């Protein structure tokens, strides 16, 4: 089977490996012509993986027309801030070709300007006449470990009444495990909110605190997630899934998490700007904290971790003082 993948970053690369391991052919898309040439000619993606080699079944393009023609399945693995504009362009092509596709969101994050999920962006950006199905797949899934073929579990969710077996079968293999959920909005919201908690966790370790303190932040983070359930109609069982607590524990505990690393640098005294700039990939938790803090004020929800991260990153407040407020 042929699969189109939007995004050639660390996660897009990992997704492409999963698909080719499952004997699918993959066409990746990016606006970066040099990256396309590297993938097609040298089979590498050196910016993200020094020793990685793409399977010969992977090709790359800068042409969205080719993406539409290539497959009925379009996987989204782009940073959230680029998705809206990309889908706008894609929709024009779909309309011209009168093509209907299955969209699989594997990006983490939200439209932070409008506080909507990626699936909402797809629904708003692609006319319903050109959509067969929209689904999201999230979970504790560092791209590096997927590339190393370490066992990873995702939750696959959709509002569609159609079976998701076709999508599951595209991805599932010996090292990729998948379960189902009906709570698509829930898994997407939680995949964003956990980045705020990961920033706080990193700051804690940067300040010199260790496992005892870290456990407090994880616990308070789960409470913060639970407080959001009524406002986003999130099923509380979603919090106990790999897309909830599973993703939270991974992102807020690992020194390979970009949000954790950024928080740790701030905790050690690095300036906010330098901490963000020194991270190769997008630090979703910083922007998420800004909009979730505004949301909490509007709806009168007490979100201590979100407030602390907002105060540190946007108000220049002292990291230690803000973190201590959470712990008490």
C-alpha positions, 0 to 999 in steps of 0.5 A, a space after each residue: 500500500 502507498 501512504 502519504 506523510 506530511 512532515 520530514 522531521 524526527 517523528 515523520 521519519 520514525 513514522 515512515 520507518 514503521 510504514 516501510 517495515 510493514 511493507 508500505 511505500 511512503 511519499 513524504 512532504 516538506 517545503 525544504 527542497 534540500 531535505 527532499 534532495 537529501 532523502 531522495 539522493 542520500 537516504 539520510 536525515 542528518 539533522 535529526 538522525 546521524 546514522 539513520 538510513 531510509 528504506 528504498 520504499 521512501 521518497 520525498 517531495 515538495 509538491 502537494 499535488 503528488 501527495 494527493 495523487 499518491 495515496 488515499 491515506 494522508 498522515 499528518 506529522 507536522 509541527 502544529 503551527 504549520 498544519 492550518 496553512 498546509 491543509 488550506 493548500 491541500 484542500 484546494 488541490 483536493 477540490 480540483 481533483 475531487 479526491 476524498 482522503 483518510 486523514 491520520 493525525 499523529 502531530 502533538 499540539 493544538 492551534 494555540 491561537 484559537 485553542 482547537 485540536 488538530 482534528 478540529 483544524 482538519 475538519 475546518 480546513 478540509 471540506 467534508 466532501 473530501 474527507 473519508 475519515 479523520 482519526 488521531 493517534 497519540 501516546 508515549 512515543 519518542 521518535 528516537 526509540 521508534 527508529 530503534 524499534 523499541 516497543 511503543 503503544 499508541 491510542 487510535 481514536 476517531 469520531 467516525 463510526 467506521 471501523 479503524 481496523 484499516 488504519 491500525 493494520 497500516 501501523 501495527 507490528 511487533 514493536 508498534 502496539 495500538 488500542 482504540 478510543 472514542 475520545 479523540 478530543 481527549 487524547 489530543 488535548 492531553 497530548 498538549 497539556 502534558 507538555 506544560 507539566 514536562 516543563 515544570 518537571 524539567 525546571 524542578 530537576 534544573 533547580 536541583 530537586 530529585 525524584 521525591 519532588 518529581 513525584 509531586 509534580 506528576 501527581 499534581 499534573 494528573 490532577 490538572 488534567 482531571 480538572 479539564 475533563 468537564 470543560 472539554 468533555 474528556 472521558 476520565 478513562 482517557 487520562 488513565 490510558 497511554 495517551 494520558 498518564 502514559 504520555 505524561 510520565 514519559 514526557 515529564 520524566 525523560 531527559 530526551 523530552 524537548 519540553 523537559 530539557 527546556 525546563 531543566 535549562 531554565 531551572 539551571 539559570 539559562 535565559 528563557 530565549 536561549 533555552 528555547 533557541 537551543 532546542 532543535 525542535 518546537 517546544 510546544 509546552 511554552 505556547 500551550 501554557 499561554 493559551 491554557 492559562 488564559 482559558 483557566 482565567 476565563 473559566 475560573 479553573 485552578 491550574 497551578 502548574 499552568 499558572 507557574 509556567 506562564 509566570 516563568 516564561 511570560 512574566 519573567 517570574 523566579 522559577 524556584 519561587 513559582 515551583 515552590 507554590 505548586 509543591 505547597 
